[in-house]
């Protein structure tokens, strides 16, 4: 994924690299290739929000709103907002119920089944869910986070970007957001790759983020294009940041987490959706005003969701690399969809209408902030 549009296509290469996980993924359909960035939570988990419903305030049009997210730093907005009770404050007597996921496809399935109403999710599963449902199941209603993705490498083996040839670079999952980014980047540099197997001039090794640090320590991989906190975990093991993905995008911004809602829930309960968006905007403002407290909130929330709390040596740099913002950076979503096509992982998708930013713009106007753009991909 780059801010300078990437046009070179990845090409198959006859070279073969042994990766047992790839064989199991080879039969996936094209749309199923766009899967989630999972790097923190251990399993889906239901829970009530930390803060109780505010007493003495009327319910909105729904008595409960079911919110999904990952226990990952790039989902810092729901982690912090729920921990601080900022969403519940806006929802009044409407109860928040949460569910923690470890993969985008399962969150999309939950949204389709009505198990959640609103979710924080990465761009690839949002695109996938929208396209798979023929544009009928979800809308992106707001932004949440940008950045927090780096190419980190073994400095003894890779000193410059020109040293990537012949090396083994991990990504979290076939077709996930970072996988698309790496394949696209390699294409712009003239490397030839088979996007399905990962074989080529550079061996792309699909590795779950939970085991990537051990794979690096054992020498099974030479580096990884990964999100936080995996990138900072590798750095703590001696890796070096070779490329921060921010450097590839205009203004250093690209979408890593968005807010989605089921179209049914949006139609039936716009007041609840608006309250959640207001909570999100106020949470992002809280994060900016109270970075240390927000960082600790996120770490506490990850632990409470069944994950492992992070030591300061990893948490601090990881948290600082993520920008929390309300703008969904719609133009970068289109670019990421185009990059998946360039990488050979997706036929060109039609994502027209994927955004409905009406309520977000209303909330932003209340806060004295400008409206955000939908890059021509909004509802009409």
N, C-alpha and C positions, 0 to 999 in steps of 0.2 A: 504494500500500500504506500503510495507516495503522493505528495502534493503535486509534484510535476507528473502529469499524466503518463502512465506507463502503457506503451503500445506494443512492445515486443511480446510475442507469444512463446510460452514454454513449449518445447518440442520433445517428443519421446526419445529416449536414448536406450540403446540395446543393452547397456551395462546393467548388471544385476547386483543388488546388495541384499544380503540376508537380513530380513526383518520379519519375524513370525507374525507380528500384529498386522502387517500390511495385507497378508493373504486373507485374513478374516474380513478386511474392509473392502476388498476389491469388488465385491458384488453389490456395493451400495448403488442406488440410483443416483442420478445427477443431483436432484434436489436434496437428497439426504446427505450429500457431501458437505453441505454448509451446516456444520454442527457447532456446538458451543465451546466456549473457552472455560474449561473447568479447572480451577486451581486453588482449592482451599477446603471447601466443605466435604465431609465424608459421605453423607447420604441425605436424601430428602428428609426433612424434619418439620413437623407441625408444631406450632407454639402460639400462645397468646402474646400480644405485644407487651413489653415490659410495663408500660404505663396503663392504668385502668381508664375506662371511659370517664370523661369529665362529667361530674354530677350536675344536675340542675340545668343542663343544656339540652335542647330538643334534638332528637335523632334527625338525620337527613333522610333521604328517600329510601335508603337501605339500612337495615339494622346492623349489618355486618359487611365489612369489605375484606376480601381475602387477598393478601399481598404475597408475591413470590420474589425471591432474590437468591443470590449465591452468598456464601460466607467468605467472600473474597474482598481484598482491599479496593478493587476497582468498582465494587458495589458499596462503596463507603457511604453514599447518601442514605440508603435504607438502613444500613448498620448503625449509623450515627443518629439518624432521625428517629428510629424506633427506640434506641437506647435512651435518648434524651426526652422522649415523649412528645416530640414536635408534630408528628403526624396525628397522634391521638388528640392533641390540643385542637387541631383544626377540624377534626371529625366530630368533636363533641361526644355525644352519647352513642354514636355509631361505633361499634366495636371493631377493632382491628384483629384479624387472625392472620398469622404468617406461616409460610412454608418455605423452608430452605432447600434449594436444589443443588446438585453437583454437575448438572449438564443442561444445556439449552434445550435439546430435544424433549427431555422430560418436562421442562417448564412449559414448552409450547403445547405438549399433550395435555398438561393440567389446565392450561388456559382454554383449550378447545373443549375439554370435558366440563368446564365450569368449576373446577376445583380451586382455581384462583381467578381473580378478576383483573388484577393489575400486577405487572411484573417488571423487574429490572433485568435486562438481558443484553447480550452482546449483539453487534450488528448482523453477523452471519445467520444466527438462528432466527432473528427477526425477519430478515429477508426470506429465509427458507420457509418460515411459517406462513408468511404472507403469500408467497408464490404458490406453495403447496395447496393452500386453501382457495386458490383462484380469487385472491384479494378479499376474502369474506370473513376472516376470523379475527384479525387484529388491526390496530392502528398504533403507530408510534406517536405519543402525545407529549414527549419532552425529552430533553437530554439529561445526562447525569455525570458522565466522566469522559475525559480525554487523556490520551497518553498512557504512561505506565507500561511501555513495551520496549524491550531492548534486545539487541543481538549481543550476547555475551559469549566469550570464547576463551579457550586455553591459550594464554599468552606465549607459552613455549612452542605451540604449534602454529598459531595464527597471529601474525603481527599487524597485517593490513588486510583490507578487503580483497586485495589481489591474491591472498593466500588461501582463499576458500576452496579452490579447486582440489578435489581429491579428499576433502574433509567430510566428517559426519556431523551434521547440524540437526538438532532436534526441534520439532514443533509439537504442540500439545496433542493434535488430533488431525487426521486427514480431513482437509477441507475447512478446518476451523479458521478463525480470523487471522491468527498468526501464521498458519500454514499458507494461506492465500498470500499474505504479505511477503513471506520469504520466497515462495515460488515466483511471484511477480517481480520481486527485486532481482532474483537471479536471472530472470528473462531479460531485464533491462541491461544486465551486465554481459549478456551474450552466452551465458551458461545454458547448456541443453539438459532438460530434465523430463522424465516421465512423471507427470503429476500424480498418476495413480499409485505407482510403486515407490516413488521417491528416488528411483535410481537415476544416475546421471553424472554430470561433471562434479556436482556436489551431491552427496548422499543425504537426502532429507529423511530423517528418522522420526517417525511419529511415536512420541513417548508421553505417557501421562505425566503431568506436572508433578504429581506426588513422588514419582520415582526418578525424575530427571536429575535431581542433585546426586543421587547415588550412581546413576549412569555416568554422570560427569566425573565423579570421584574415581570410578573404576576404569575410566578411559574408554568406555563404550561409545561415548560421543565426544566430539571436540569443541562443541559449543551448542548454543540454543537460541532460537528467536522466540522469546517467551514474555509473558506479562509478569507483573509484580504480584506476589512477592518472590516468585521463582527466580527472577533475574537477580535480585539482591541476595537470595540464598546462594546462588552460584558464585556471586562475587565474594561472599564470605568464605567460600571454599577455594578461593584463589583465582577465579575467572576475572576477566576484564571486560568492561563494556566497550565493544568495538563500534557499535552504531546504536544511537537512540532514535527510534522510529519518528520521534517528533521532528527530527531534522529533515525528514522527507516530505513534510506537509507544509502548506502555506500557513504562516503564523504559528507553526509548531503544534497545530491542533488537528486531531482526527478522532472520530467517535470510537469509544471502546465500550460504553454502556449507555443504553437508552431506556426509556420507560415505555412499556406497551400496555394496552388495555384491550379486552375483548370488545368487539364492536357492539355486541348485545348489551354489555354492561354500560358502555359509554352512552348508548341510546336511552337506556332505561334509568340510569342514575348519573346524569352529568354533574349534579351537585356534589356527589361523593367523589367523583373523579377530580373535580375542581379543588375540593378540600385536600385530596392527596397531593395534587400538584402544588398547592399553596404550602403544604408541609415540606415538599421537596425543595422548593425555592428557598424557604426559610432555613432548611437544613444546610443547603449549600452556602448560604450567607453565614450560618453559625460556624461551619467548617473553616471558612476564610477568616472569620473574626477570632476563632478559638482553635488554632491548629493543633496545639498540644493536647487539649482536652478531647478534640475530635479524634485524633489519632489513638488515644487511649480507649475512647468509646468503641472505635472500630475493632481494636484488638480484643477488648472484653466481649464484644458481640460475637466475634469469630469463635472464641473459646466457649461461650454459652451455647453456640449452635452445634457444638460437638467437634470443632476443629482444634488446632493447636495454636495457642497464643504465640506471638513472635517475639524474639529477643530484640532489644533496641537496635542492635547492630544491623539487623535486617529490616525491622519495621520503619525506622527513621528514613533511610534513603528510599525505600519503596513508597512510603506515603508521600514524600516530597516530589516524587516523579509523576504523580497523578494530579490532574487538574479537575476539580469538581465544578461543573457549570450547568446552566439551565438550557443553553442552546444545544439542540440535537445535532448541529453541524451536518445538516442534511446533504450538502454538496459532497461531503466525504463519504456518506453512505452510498451515494450513486457511484462514486469512484471505487469503493470497495466491491460493489457488485460488478463493476466493469473489470476489476482486477481478477475476480474469480473466473470471469470469462477468459481473460488473457492467460490465466494460469492453466486453462484447459479443464477446469473443474465444474463449469456451469455453462449451460446455454444461456444466451442473453435473457435475463429476466425482465419482466415488465413490473416495475415497482411504483408506477404512477398511482397516486392515491394512498400510499402507505402512511402518510402523515396527516394528522388532524391537530394543528397547533392552536386552534381557536381558544380553548380554555387556558392554555399556557400563556398566550398573549394577553388574555384578560387579567391573569394573576400578575404578570410582569408589569402591566400598566398600573395596577393597584400599587405596586412597589416603586413606581416611578422609573421603570426600566423599559428600554425599547423592545419592540416586538422582534421575534426571530424569524428567519427565512425558512421556507420549506423546499427551496431549490426547484420549484415547479412540480414537486411530488406530493402536493397536498390534495385533499378532497376537493371536489368541485361541485 
